[in-house]
Amino acid sequence: MEAPISTPNYGTLDFANHTALVTGCNRGIGFALVKALLQTPIKKVYATARNLAAMPDLQHEKLEVLALDITDPASVKRAADIANDVSLLINNAGIATTYGFSNSNNQDLNADMATNYFGTLNVIQTFLPALTASSQQQVPAVIANVVTIGAFANLPVLGSYCAAKAALFSASQGLRIELENTPIQVHTINPGPIDTAMAKDFNGDKTSPEDAANAILQGLKAGTQDIFPDPASQAMFAVWQGNYKDLEAMFSQMNQQAG
């Protein structure tokens, strides 16, 4: 079953008008997004990661690689000073440190929030002057936050991650409302199981990072506010739309099977 995707509230996006910055590009969706963006007529792509040594080698005349630890305000400020022409910000960096709540320590729980929520908000706030400067009514700037379908109902095997991403989803909604009278668009990206290191123990069907990245760019191009880039997230969102408790029940069953 495929979910009805949100009616686009924004006009179509032309990548030829934009300079992009993507966080968390050392693997998975982030690296796939960089490769996909470089296949568009984008002006430039800044690919960032906390540890540049872990980033796969990729050469392109429109690509610039930057060190960026989103939990370090000084690192974010350095990147923003260099990438001061950004008009398309894709916040992809994230971590999952723990598998639940009842048996987790506060250090792990805080780490999830520090990266997935507070770190992402710090990036947005720090880059907002550049986004504002680059935006026009005809060519709006774009903020796109990679969240998860687990923000809609908590899957305990990734419980703390889901909770932090739920906070990010809520913040994205609030930011969208705050900026609705400005030429800055706010999107959420809500993937289901993607074939990355984070989902290595998931035994069901998984979408490749490349297919997810292409679907994300299609959603951004169409102006879709809330993007569900894979069949699993679309089906789960359809369940949530029918009755949010049904998605909770589905995740409960998945959790029992995983245990």
Buried (B, 14 or more C-beta within 10 A) or exposed (E): EEBEBBEBEBEEBEBEBBBBBBBBBBBBBBBBBBBBBBEBEBBBBBBBBBEBEEBEEBEBEBBBBBBBBBBBBEBBEBBBEBBEBBBBBBBBBBBBBBBEEEEBEEEBBBBBBBBBBBBBBBBBEBBBEBBBEBBEEEBBBBBBBBBBBBBBBBBBBBBBBBBBBBBBBEBBBEBBEEBEEBBBBBBBBBBBBBBBEBBEEBEEEBBBBBBBBBBBBEBBBBBBBBBBBBBBBBBBBBBBEEEEEBBBEBBBEBBEEEE
